[in-house]
């Protein structure tokens, strides 16, 4: 080890080597990176890819959120591979809090997306961190993870959501936040929730099941309010 970088340090990847290293069940390539140290001096060095975030958002040196893969689970029986991801909150190059997400399965082709959003109308929340993991093929399962960064500086994970099926036969789950209740397509049933004062800043869980053919479509929806019980959100 020639030098260490603080957590949250922004780096630029210059090259990726073919040499790979396996640590704790994860295999990653070595990356040649460049960065500016505390004295504003430009430096370069090789970093194992497992120590680099997959995605992130925010302001380096201030409050930022990083996504990384912390574990790879392999099932020899069905040759299945599942990944465990972790979201970390970093401020002033210090770890504020971290939270592990439920394992996600690797299929034929996979894409993921991370975005950092404001409070979404929730008074106790500073940011909403959204992670999406979905198959890049027709009929694949889409998994959505919403993590709340509260004003007390802690993470809270909402129950994971899944969308599956193909056109005409689908099951969709989604959350409706206070800042989008006027835009959602199911305004009519929603108004019964929103008429109550205690639901003005609530998170609503919507599940839609749709089956259709050449004769039309049958649609059923259910809407419930999430509750925070012992610091755990429940549908």
N, C-alpha and C positions, 0 to 999 in steps of 0.2 A: 504494500500500500504506500503510494507516494504522497497522496494528499486525499483529504476527504472534503466533501461538499455538504453544506447544511441542507436540511430538508426544505423543499420549496425553492431551491436555487434553480433559476432558469438557465437552460443550456441550449446550444444549437448543435444538432446532429450533423456532422460533416461527412462521416462515412460509417458503413456497417461492415464488419469483418466477417469472414466465413467461419472463424473460430467460435465455438459455442461452449457454454459451460452449464452444467446442471447442478442446481442447488435446491434442496428441499423439494424435490420433485418437479421443479420448473427448469426448463431449458431455454436459454436465450443467447443471442449473439453479443459480441462485444461491439460497443459503439464509440467512435472517436467524436468527442464533444468539445465545444469551445464555450467559455464563459468569462464573465468579468468578475474579479474578486472584490473584496471590500475596498481595496486601494485603486480600483478601476483599472487594474492591469488585466490584459487579455491573456488567457491561459488555455491550454489544450490538454486532453488526457483521455485514456480509455476507461469506459464505464460499462459494467455488465448491464445488459438490457433489463434484467429483472429489477434493477434499482431505479429505472426510469418510469415515470408515470405514462399511462396510455392516453390520458386526456386530462385537461384541467381548465380552470377558469378563475378569474379574479385578478388581483394585482400582486405579482411577486414582491415579497417583502412586507405586504400588508395582508389582508384577509384573502385567502385563495383556497380553492378546493381541488384536490388531486384524486384521480382514479387510478388504481393499480390492481394487478392480478397478484393475489397472495398465495394461491394454492391451486393445484391441478389434481383432480380426483379421477382415477382410472378404474373402470370396472372390467376385469378380465373376462367375466362371464358373457357380457354382451358387447364388449369392446367400446363401451361408452366412455366419453370424456366430458367432465364437468369442470367448470371454472368458478372459483370463488374470488370475487372482487371486493375491494375495500375502498371507501371514500375517506379521505383525511382532510381536516380543516387545519390550515397553516396560517400563522400570523407572526410576523417578525422572525421568520425562520424557526419557529417553535411549533410543535404539535399541540393543537388545542383540544382536539377530540378526533376519534375515528370510529367507523362503524362498518361491519362486514355485511355484505349482501348475500341473500340466499344463492346457492350454487345454480349456475345456468349451464345447459347442455349445449355441446357443440354438435351441429348437424352438417349437412353437405357444404353449405356456404353460409357465412354468418357476418352480420354487420352490427356495429354498436354506435351509440351516440350519447354524449354527455352535454348537458346544458345547465347553466346557472341562471335562475330566475329570481326576481324580487319576492316579496312576501306573499304574493297572490291574494292579498286582501285579508290575511290572517294576522290578527293583532299581536300574537305572541311569537311570530315567526319573522326572522330577518331575511332568510333566503330559502328557496326551494331548489334542491339539487335533483335533477332528473337524469336517470340512466335507462337507456333503451337497448335491448338485446333482441335481435330478430333474425329469422332465417331469410336469406336473400333468394327465395324461391316461392312459387305459388303454393299456398296452403300451409306455410310454415307458421310456427308459433312465435308470437311477439310477446315479450315480457317487458313490463314497465315497472321501474322502481322509483318511488318518490321519497326523498329524504329531506326532512325539515331541519334547518339550522335555526334553533331558537335564539331569542334575545338573551338567554342565560348562557349561551355559548356551549350548547350540547346538541347532539344529533338525535332525531326521532325518526324512525323508519315507518312509513305507512305500509299496510299489507300489500304485497306484490300483486300486480295485475297481469292478466293474460288475455290475448286475443288469438283465436285460432279458427281455422276453417277456410273455405274458399267462397267465392261470390255465390250468394244464394243460400249458403248454409254456414252461418258463422255464429260465433259467440264472442261478444265484445264486453270488456270491462273498462271503465274509465272513472276518473275522479273529476268532480266539478267543484272548482274553487270559487270563493266569493267574487273574484274579479271577472268571472266569465259566465255568471248565471243568466245574463241577458242575451248571450250569444248561442248557448246550447240549443239544439233543435227541439228538445222536449220541454219547451217552456210551459205548456199547459199543466202537466203533472208537477212540475217544479214549483209552481206558484203556491201549492198547498204547503210545501216546506217553508218557503220564504215568507209566508204570511205570519209565521211565528217569530217573535223578536229573537228568541234564542238561536235561531237558525241563520240569522243574517251573516254571521261569520263562520258558518260551519263548513266542513268538508263533506260533500255528498258522494256516495258510491253508487254508480249506475251500471247495471248489467243488462245487456240486450242479447236475446237469442233470436236468430232470424233463419227461417227456412223458406226457400222459394223454388218454384219451378215455372214451367210455361203457363201455369194457371194462376199465378200470383204468388204472394208471399205471406207467411204468418210471422208476426213479430210479437214478442213478449218482452216487457221491460220491468225492472224493479229498481226502486230508488230507496236507499237507506242512508241514515246519517252515521258517520264514523264517531266513535266515542273513545276518549282517552281514559283508560283504566290502568291505574298503577304505572303511569308513564308509558303505556303501551297502547297504540291505536288498534281498535278492533272494528270490524264491519258490523 
